[in-house]
Amino acid sequence: MRDFRDAKAMAQTLREALDARSVSLTVSESLELVAKIFGLADWNVLAARIRSAEQVAADQPGSKTKEVQLPQAILDRYAGTYQFHNAVFTVMRDEDHLSGRLSGQGSAPYQAVGETEFVAREIDAELRFTLGPDGTPTAVVLRQHGNDHIMPRIDATVAQDLQRAIQTRMSTRSANPGTAAALRRLIESVASGQPNYGEMSADLAEATRKQLPRLQPGLADLGPITSIEFLGVGAQGQDVYSVWHQGGAASHWHIALGNDGTIILAFVTPGP
């Protein structure tokens, strides 16, 4: 059963349900509605409560450290494919534990520390499955580097279509329309210290808020953008660009957009 810690997954379900009825909500609007459902003033209050609950759990003796043995039937229930942005996260049962693999990456073992919670110590990542009324997973939340990524469960056909689309774009080196313009707006807004969170997914907006004190000075120091050059498509379907700044500095950016045009993934690595 879902509780307030599953607020992001609930907001996503709400958006999908209303969209099927031709009612459109932004990510921010859906999060605010979920906060109201829990009787709270706004999303900021609910987000603070979620962080507080996670900190309390992390501070408990033995939290996330003691592994438990789950029946194979439960592990088999979690096995399947989940959507990570435009890519696929595949969960498999490997004898007495789970293994997870993201498109283009190797698999990592995940050990159970609760009935719905698993940890991968090798890569410092956690999984928390969201269950439907019948106990079947509807999504899994991946927590890594302090950020949460909600991955809804998808069937094998959808997973194959996503993988095929990535392979096609990688082989043709075709950028998704709008990523270059969105990347320029993102960099310029973060450099100014005023990110447009309305253009970001809830996950990316939360990560940007956390990292803004570090990101803003670094991007501001690079100076104005002089050119953006498309390099290719990454293993998770993200577009990769070289961004050149006044003075000759460069950086490499990875960016992906959702179906509604919001930025669902963006990160930077050092340039040449």
NUTI-456896 format. One record per atom (N, C-alpha, C, O, CB): residue in one letter; x, z, y. Coordinates in pm, whole numbers, plus 50000, padded with zeros to 5 digits. Glycine has a CB too. Layout:
AXZY;...
// end
This chain:
M500855000049881;M500005000050000;M500895000050125;M501915006950129;M499045012350000;R500514992450223;R501304991650345;R501095003850434;R500015009650439;R500954979050421;D502165007650505;D502045017950607;D502675012550735;D502975000750745;D502725031450562;F502865021450835;F503315016550965;F504685010050960;F505035002151048;F503335027951064;R505495013250856;R506815006950844;R506714992050813;R507684984650831;R507615013950737;D505544987750765;D505324973750731;D504654966250846;D504024955850824;D504474972550605;A504784971350967;A504054965551081;A504364950951103;A503464943051132;A504374973251206;K505614947051089;K505974932951112;K505344923751008;K504854912951041;K507494931251109;A505344928150883;A504704920250779;A503194919250804;A502594908750781;A504974926350641;M502594930150851;M501164930150882;M500874920550997;M499874913350996;M500684944250917;A501764920551099;A501564911651213;A501634897051169;A500864888651216;A502604914351322;Q502564894151079;Q502684880451029;Q501444876350950;Q500944865250965;Q503924879050942;T500934885450865;T499724882650789;T498544880250883;T497734871250860;T499404894150693;L498464888250989;L497384886851087;L497454873151154;L496424866451168;L497464897951193;R498644868951196;R498794855851260;R498384844651167;R497684835251208;R500244853751306;E498814845551040;E498494835050944;E496984834350918;E496414823550908;E499244837450813;A496354846150907;A494914846450880;A494124840650997;A493174833150976;A494454860750852;L494504844151119;L493794839051236;L494094824251258;L493224816751301;L494184847051360;D495324820151229;D495664806051244;D494824797351153;D494444786251189;D497144803851216;A494524802551032;A493684795050939;A492264793350993;A491514784650947;A493634802050804;R491904801651091;R490584800851154;R490694795051295;R489804796851379;R489934814851159;S491794788151320;S492034781251448;S492124790851566;S491784787251679;S490934771151474;V492584803051538;V492824812851645;V494324815151652;V494934819751555;V492044826451619;S494924811951765;S496384812651778;S496804825451849;S496264829051953;S496914800451853;L497794832351790;L498384844151850;L499894842351857;L500494836651766;L498014856951771;T500504847251964;T501954847451969;T502454859151884;T501674867951847;T502474848452116;V503764859151855;V504344870251778;V504134883351853;V503764893451792;V505844867751753;S504374883251983;S504234895552062;S502794900752061;S502564912752049;S504674893052207;E501824891552073;E500414895652073;E500034901851939;E499314911851936;E499504883452103;S500494896151830;S500144901451698;S500774915351678;S500134924151619;S500604891751586;L502004917351725;L502634930451714;L501894940951797;L501734952351753;L504094929651758;E501454937051915;E500694946451999;E499384950351932;E498974961951939;E500424940252138;L498714940751866;L497454943651798;L497674953251681;L496874962451660;L496804930751747;V498744951251606;V499034960251494;V499304974351546;V498874984151485;V500244955051413;A499994975451659;A500224988551718;A498904995451751;A498735007351727;A501084987351845;K497954987751806;K496634993251838;K495914997651712;K495215007851712;K495784982851914;I496084990151602;I495444993751475;I495895007651430;I495115015251374;I495754983351367;F497165010751455;F497695023851416;F497435034451523;F497915045751512;F499185022751390;G496665030751626;G496285040451728;G497375043651828;G497365054351890;G495855052951664;L498325034551845;L499445036851936;L499305028252061;L498575018252061;L500775033951866;A499985032152166;A499805025552296;A500255011052295;A499565002252347;A500555033052404;D501425008352235;D501934994652235;D503004993352126;D503305002852055;D502514990952374;W503574981152116;W504554978452012;W505824986552031;W506454990551932;W504894963652010;N506234989152153;N507444996952176;N507335010852115;N508305016052059;N507724998052325;V506155016852127;V505935030152069;V506005029451917;V506625037851853;V504575035952114;L505355019251859;L505365017751713;L506775014751663;L507195020351561;L504395006651669;A507505006051733;A508875002851692;A509755015251692;A510585017051603;A509474992051784;A509575023751793;A510345036151800;A510005045351682;A510885051851626;A510075043351933;R508725045751646;R508325054151532;R508925048851402;R509335056751316;R506785054751522;I508975035751387;I509565029751267;I511045033351259;I511535037351153;I509385014351267;R511755031851371;R513185035051371;R513415049851340;R514355053451270;R513825031551506;S512545058451393;S512675072751368;S512465075951221;S513205083951163;S511675080551454;A511465069751159;A511195072051017;A512355067350931;A512725073850834;A509905064850974;E512935055950968;E514065050750892;E515275059750905;E516035061650810;E514415036650939;Q515475065451024;Q516605074451045;Q516435087350965;Q517395092450908;Q516765077651193;V515195092650962;V514925104750884;V515205102250737;V515815110550669;V513475109450904;A514765090650689;A514995087350548;A516485085950520;A516975090150415;A514265074250510;A517205079950615;A518645077750595;A519415090950596;A520465092150533;A519195068450702;D518875100950669;D519565113850681;D519295123150564;D519965133450552;D519145120550809;Q518345119950479;Q518015128550366;Q519145128150264;Q519705117550237;Q516665124350302;P519475139750205;P520565140150107;P520285130549991;P519215130749931;P520745154550053;G521275122249961;G521135113049849;G520325100749878;G520125092449789;G520535120049736;S519825099350003;S518985087950036;S519745075050015;S520885073550059;S518475088950180;K519095065649948;K519635052249925;K520915052349842;K521605042249834;K519905045350057;T521225063849779;T522465064349703;T522235065849554;T523025060849474;T523315075649752;K521165072449516;K520915074849375;K520085063449316;K518955061049359;K520205088349354;E520665056749220;E519965045649157;E518945050849055;E519145061248994;E520955036149089;V517865043349039;V516835046848943;V516655035048847;V516975023648879;V515495050349013;Q516145038148731;Q515905027948630;Q514435024048630;Q513575032548606;Q516345032848490;L514145011448657;L512765006648657;L512484998548532;L513384991848480;L512484998248783;P511254999048482;P510894990848365;P511084976048395;P510924971648509;P509444993448323;Q511424968448293;Q511624954048312;Q510364947248364;Q510454937348436;Q512044947648182;A509194952548328;A507944946448374;A507834946948526;A507354937448588;A506734953548310;I508284957948586;I508254958948733;I509264949448795;I508964942748894;I508534973448778;L510464948948737;L511484939748788;L511014925348778;L511234917348870;L512794941548712;D510364921848668;D509844908248651;D508804904948756;D508674893448798;D509254906448511;R508044915048798;R507004912848899;R507614908649032;R507014900849106;R506164925448917;Y508804913849062;Y509444910649189;Y510164897149188;Y510404891149293;Y510434921449226;A510494892449069;A511214879749058;A510364868349115;A509154867849094;A511594876848911;G511024859249187;G510304847949246;G511054842649365;G512224845649385;G508894852049286;T510374834649445;T510994828449562;T510314833349690;T509094834949695;T510924813049553;Y511134835649792;Y510684840749920;Y511304832150030;Y512414827050014;Y511064855949937;Q510574830650142;Q511054821850248;Q511854829450352;Q511354838850415;Q509894814750315;F513124825450370;F513994830950472;F514144820450580;F514964811350566;F515374835350414;H513374821550688;H513344811450792;H512994797850729;H511894796250676;H514714810750868;N513924788150734;N513654775050673;N514314773650537;N514374762650481;N514134763950765;A514824784750483;A515554784450357;A514804792750251;A513694797550275;A516994789850376;V515434794350135;V514794801150023;V515674812649976;V516884811149957;V514534791349907;F515054824249956;F515714835749896;F515114837549758;F513924840149744;F515534848749984;T515944836149656;T515474836749518;T515824850149457;T516984854449461;T516074825149435;V514824856749399;V515004869649332;V514834867549182;V513864861549137;V514004880249386;M515794872649106;M515754871348960;M516004885048896;M516684893548953;M516804861048911;R515434886848777;R515784898948701;R517034896048620;R517114885948550;R514614903548607;D518004904748631;D519254903448556;D519424916048473;D520024925948516;D520494901248652;E518874915448352;E518844926848261;E518134938748327;E516904938448338;E520284930848220;D518864949248371;D518194961348421;D518204962248573;D517934972948628;D518854973548364;H518494951148642;H518484951348789;H518054937648840;H517774928548761;H519894955148845;L517994936148971;L517634923349032;L518884916649089;L519874923249121;L516564925349142;S518804903649101;S519814895949171;S519114887749278;S518004882749256;S520624886849075;G519754886349394;G519174878549502;G520154867949549;G521354870449557;G518784887649618;R519634856149578;R520494845149623;R519804837449734;R518664833049719;R520854835749504;L520504835749845;L520014827949957;L520534813649944;L521634811449893;L520444834150092;S519754804049988;S520144790049982;S521584788150028;S521974792750135;S519214781450067;G522384781349944;G523754778349981;G524734789749960;G525914788349992;G523794774350121;Q524274801149906;Q525154812549884;Q525124816749738;Q524254812549662;Q524754824249974;G526094824949700;G526114830349565;G525134841849552;G524604846649652;G527524834949527;S524894846249430;S523954857149406;S524644870649416;S525854871749393;S523294855649268;A523874880849452;A524384894449463;A523464903749385;A522244901949387;A524494898949613;P524014913849315;P523184923249240;P522534933549331;P523164938649423;P524004930349133;Y521274936549305;Y520524946749379;Y520054957449280;Y519374954449182;Y519304940449455;Q520444969849307;Q520074981049221;Q518894988549282;Q518814990249403;Q521264990649202;A517974992949197;A516785000249244;A517165014249289;A517915021149221;A515715000949134;V516645018349406;V516765032149454;V515375037949478;V515235048849533;V517615032649584;G514375030749436;G512975034649447;G512165023849379;G512715013749334;G512525036649597;E510845025649371;E510035015649300;E509985002449373;E509834991949310;E508635020849278;T510095002749505;T510044990249582;T511314987749663;T511384977949737;T508854990349674;E512314996449650;E513514995249732;E514754993149647;E514924999349542;E513685007749819;F515614983949695;F516824980249622;F517974979049721;F517774975949838;F516614966949543;V519194981649672;V520374980249757;V521394971349687;V521544971549565;V520984994149789;A522094963649769;A523224955549721;A524474961249788;A524744958249904;A523034940049754;R525214969249717;R526354976149776;R527484966449808;R528274968949900;R526844987049683;E527574955549734;E528674946149757;E528594939549894;E529614936549955;E528674935449649;I527374937449944;I527204930450071;I526494939250174;I526134934350281;I526424917650050;D526284951950143;D525644961450234;D524304956050283;D524074954350402;D526564964350354;A523424953450188;A522094948250219;A521044956150140;A521354962050036;A521994933050186;E519824956250191;E518724963150125;E517504954050117;E517294945550203;E518374976150200;L516704956050013;L515444949049998;L514324959349987;L514474969449919;L515464939649874;R513214956650054;R512014965050037;R510814955750019;R510464948150109;R511794974550161;F510194956449902;F509094947549869;F507784953049925;F507504964949915;F508994945549718;T506994944149982;T505664947250030;T504674942749924;T504674931149885;T505364940550168;L503824951949877;L502924948949767;L501484946949815;L501034953349910;L502974960149664;G500794937949747;G499374935949771;G498554946249696;G499124954549625;G498954921949732;P497234945849710;P496364955649644;P496534955949492;P496324966349429;P494934952749677;D496914944449432;D497074943949287;D498494947049243;D498814945849125;D496674930349235;G499354950949336;G500724954249302;G501674942449302;G502864944149277;G500754960649170;T501154930549329;T502014918649333;T502694917649469;T502024919449571;T501194905949304;P503984914849473;P504674913849602;P504114902349687;P503914891249638;P506184911749579;T503874905249814;T503464894849909;T504614890850000;T504584880250062;T502284899749993;A505634899450008;A506794896850092;A507894906550054;A507654916349983;A506454897950243;V509094903750102;V510194913150087;V510934913650221;V511154903350285;V511154909049969;V511314925650261;V512044927550386;V513524929150352;V513904938250279;V511514940050466;L514334920250405;L515784921050389;L516374928150510;L516184923750623;L516414906850371;R517084939050486;R517764946150595;R519254944450577;R519824947950474;R517374961350597;Q519884938950681;Q521334936950678;Q521854937450821;Q521244931950913;Q521714923450609;H522994943950840;H523604945450972;H522644951951072;H522694948951192;H524064931851025;G521764960751022;G520834967751109;G519614959851150;G518804964751228;G521534972051228;N519464947651098;N518334939151134;N517434936751013;N517914935750900;N518814925651190;D516124935851038;D515154933150933;D514704918650938;D514474913051045;D513934942550947;H514584912550820;H514094898850809;H512944898950707;H513144901950590;H515254888950765;I511754895450755;I510584895050667;I510534881650597;I510534871150662;I509284897650746;M510484881850464;M510464869550385;M509184869050301;M509104875850199;M511724868650295;P508204861150342;P506964860250263;P507214853450129;P508094844950116;P505884852650339;R506434857350030;R506574851249897;R505984837149900;R504934834949960;R505874859949787;I506664827749835;I506204813949828;I506274809349683;I507034814849603;I507064804649920;D505484799149649;D505514794249511;D506674784449494;D507334780649590;D504174787549473;A506894780549370;A508044772149337;A507984758649406;A509024753149444;A508124770049187;T506784753149424;T506654740049489;T507114740649633;T507844731849679;T505204735149481;V506674750849706;V507084752449846;V508594754549853;V509254748949940;V506344764249913;A509124762549762;A510564765149760;A511344752149738;A512364749749804;A510924775349651;Q510874743849646;Q511544731149620;Q511494721949742;Q512454714949773;Q510914724249500;D510344721949810;D510204713549930;D511184718050038;D511804709750105;D508744714149984;L511334731250056;L512264736450156;L513704732550122;L514464728350209;L512144751650167;Q514064734049994;Q515414730549952;Q515674715549969;Q516754711450012;Q515644734549806;R514674707649936;R514824693149948;R514994689150095;R515784680350127;R513604685849886;A514244695650182;A514344692550325;A515734695950379;A516294688450459;A513264700150404;I516284707250334;I517624711050377;I518644700750330;I519494696350408;I517994724950325;Q518554696950203;Q519514687350149;Q519434673950221;Q520454667550248;Q519274685349999;T518214669750253;T518034656950323;T518664657450461;T519374648250501;T516554653450334;R518404668250534;R518944669450669;R520454671050667;R521144666150757;R518294681050742;M520994677950566;M522444679350556;M523104665850530;M524154662850588;M522804689250445;S522504657750443;S523114644850409;S522984634750522;S523864626250540;S522474639250283;T521904635550599;T521694625950709;T522234631150841;T522274623850940;T520224622650724;R522644643750845;R523144650350966;R522154648451082;R522514643851190;R524534644651005;S520904652151055;S519854650351155;S519444663851213;S519054672951140;S518634643151094;A519534665051344;A519144677351412;A517634678051426;A516964667851443;A519824678451549;N517104690051419;N515674691851445;N515414690051595;N516164695251678;N515194705851397;P514354682751630;P514044680751772;P513844694151842;P513154703051791;P512784671851788;G514424695551957;G514204707552037;G515254718352022;G515304727552104;G512904713252003;T516104717651919;T517064728651901;T518124729052011;T518524739852054;T517734727451764;A518584717352056;A519614717152160;A519094723252290;A519774731452352;A520104702852185;A517874719352330;A517294724652453;A517024739652440;A517264747352534;A515994717252488;A516524743752323;A516244757952301;A517524766052303;A517544777252354;A515514759952167;L518594760352248;L519874767452247;L520404769252390;L520894779952424;L520904759752162;R520314758952471;R520764760152609;R519994771152683;R520584779352753;R520614746652683;R518664771352666;R517854781652732;R518234795552683;R518314804952761;R516344779052709;L518474796652552;L518814809652494;L520134814752551;L520214826252595;L518904808652342;I521154806352550;I522474810652598;I522414814352745;I522944824752785;I523524799552575;E521764806052826;E521714808652970;E520924821253001;E521284828853091;E521104796653042;S519844823652926;S519034835652954;S519764848352911;S519704858452981;S517674834652883;V520454847852796;V521204859652752;V522374862252846;V522644873752880;V521724857752607;A523064851652890;A524184853152982;A523744859453114;A524504866753177;A524854839653007;S522514856653155;S522004862253280;S521514876553263;S521224883453361;S520884853653334;G521414881153136;G520914894553109;G519404895453105;G518844906453103;G521424904053211;Q518724883753105;Q517264883453102;Q516774873952993;Q516224863253023;Q516714879153240;P516954877652866;P516504868952756;P515004866752760;P514244875752797;P516904874852621;N514574854752722;N513144851852712;N512704855352571;N512734846852481;N512834836852746;Y512284867752551;Y511904872252417;Y510664865052365;Y510444864652244;Y511654887252417;G509864859352456;G508684851952414;G509004839352337;G508154833952266;G507864848452532;E510254834452351;E510674822452278;E511294825752143;E511724816852070;E511664814552361;M511344838752110;M512014842951987;M511014848851888;M509944853751926;M513104853252017;S511374848251760;S510594855351660;S510774870251681;S511684874451753;S511024851151516;A509904878251621;A509994892751638;A511334898051587;A511934906751650;A508834899651564;D511794892851473;D513064897351416;D514224894251510;D515074902851536;D513314890751281;L514264881951562;L515364878051650;L515304885551783;L516334889451837;L515344862851675;A514094887651835;A513954895051961;A514484909251946;A515164914252035;A512484895252006;E514164915551835;E514624929251812;E516154929551801;E516804938351857;E513984935151686;A516714919951727;A518174919451712;A518844916851847;A519894922551876;A518584908651611;T518254908151929;T518824904852059;T518814917052151;T519784919452222;T518064893352124;R517724924652149;R517654936852231;R518784946552194;R519424952452281;R516284943752214;K519024947852063;K520074957052019;K521454952252062;K522314960352099;K520024958651867;Q521674939152056;Q523014933752077;Q523264929152221;Q524384925152254;Q523234922251983;L522234929652306;L522374924352442;L523534930652520;L524254923452588;L521084926552517;P523744943852513;P524864949652589;P526214943652552;P527134943252635;P524904964552568;R526344938852429;R527594932652387;R527604917752412;R528624912052451;R527854935352240;L526444911152389;L526374896552403;L526464892052548;L527174882452579;L525094891452341;Q525734898852636;Q525614893952775;Q526964892652847;Q527214882252908;Q524724903352853;P527824902752844;P529094901252915;P529954889952859;P530594882552934;P529874914252911;G529964888652725;G530784878252664;G530334864252701;G531164855652730;G530764879752515;L529024861952700;L528514848652736;L528674846052885;L528974834752926;L527044847352695;A528494856252965;A528654854453110;A530084850753144;A530324842553233;A528244867153186;D531044856653073;D532464853853099;D532834839453064;D533784833953122;D533334863453020;L532094833252970;L532414819552931;L532104809553043;L532724798953051;L531644815652806;G531164813053128;G530824804353240;G529724794553206;G529224794553093;G532044796853286;P529344785953302;P528254776253281;P528544766553166;P529694763353138;P528004768453409;I527474762053101;I527604752352993;I527874738553052;I527224734253148;I526314752152905;T528844731652993;T529134717853037;T528624707552937;T528254696452976;T530634715953057;S528604711152807;S528074701652708;S527734708852579;S528284719452548;S529094690452681;I526794702952504;I526394708152373;I526474696652275;I525844686252294;I524944714252377;E527264698452168;E527514687752071;E527014691851933;E527404702251881;E529024684252066;F526164683651874;F525624686351740;F526704683751636;F527344673251636;F524374677751712;L526904693551545;L527924692251442;L527354688951305;L527954681351229;L528724704851433;G526194694451273;G525604692151141;G524574702651108;G524134710251195;G526684691851035;V524194703150981;V523144712250934;V523754722150836;V524474718250744;V521984704350867;G523474735050856;G523994745550770;G523214746950640;G522174740650622;G523984758650842;A523734755250550;A523164756650417;A521774762550416;A521034760850319;A524064765050333;Q521394769650523;Q520034775250532;Q519134766750622;Q518064771150663;Q520094789550586;G519574754550652;G518754745350729;G518864746950879;G518094740850953;G517344746950691;Q519804754950926;Q519974756951069;Q520844745851127;Q521734740651060;Q520604770751097;D520584742251253;D521404732451323;D522634739551380;D522544750751430;D520594725451436;V523784732951370;V525044738651415;V525564730351532;V525664718151524;V526094739251299;Y525904737251642;Y526364730551763;Y527674736551812;Y527944748451793;Y525314731451873;S528484728151875;S529594732851957;S529114733152102;S528574723252152;S530864723751941;V529304744352166;V528894745852306;V530154747652390;V530944756852368;V527924757952324;W530334738652486;W531514739052573;W531124744452710;W530074741152765;W532154724952585;H532014752752763;H531754759252891;H532784755052995;H533864750152962;H531754774652874;Q532414757153118;Q533314754153229;Q534634761853211;Q534634773953190;Q532654757653365;G535724754853221;G537014761153198;G537594758053063;G538754761253035;G536884775953213;G536774751452974;G537294747052846;G536984755952728;G537304752352615;G538714745652855;A536374767652748;A536024776352637;A534904770152554;A534054762952606;A535604790352688;A534934772952424;A533904767352334;A533464777752233;A534214787052202;A534444754752262;S532274776052182;S531744784752076;S530874776351985;S530374765852025;S530944796652135;H530704780951863;H529844774151767;H528554782251749;H528604794351725;H530574772151631;W527434775651759;W526134782351748;W525334776651632;W525354764551606;W525344781051880;H524624785551563;H523684781751458;H522294785551508;H522084796651556;H524014788751321;I521334776251498;I519994778851551;I518954771951464;I519174761051413;I519884774051697;A517814778551449;A516684772651375;A515404776351447;A515274787251502;A516654777551226;L514454767051446;L513154769151509;L512064770251404;L512144764051298;L512834757851607;G511034778151434;G509864778951349;G508904767551378;G509124759451468;G509154792351367;N507834766951300;N506854756151319;N506194756651455;N505734746351505;N505794756851212;D506154768551516;D505534769851648;D506544768151762;D506204770151879;D504854783351661;G507774764551728;G508784762251830;G509584774451871;G510514773151950;G508144756751948;T509244786251819;T510014798151852;T511364797751779;T511494791651673;T509234810951815;I512344804251838;I513664805151777;I513624816051671;I513404827751703;I514784807951884;I513844812351547;I513744822151438;I515114826651389;I515224836751320;I512964816251322;L516154819251425;L517504822951385;L518474817751490;L518354806351536;L517854817251244;A519434825851527;A520484821651619;A521644831351609;A521454843451618;A519964820851765;F522834826051591;F524034834251596;F525214825751634;F525194813451621;F524284841151461;V526254832351682;V527414825251738;V528674829051663;V528824840551620;V527574828251889;T529574819451648;T530894821851590;T531934815951687;T531604807251767;T531014815451446;P533174820651679;P534194815651773;P534384800551760;P534274794851652;P535524822751749;G534684794251874;G534924779951875;G536384776751848;G537164785851819;G534504774052006;P536774763951858;P538154759751831;P539104765151939;P540304762651932;P538244744451823;
// end
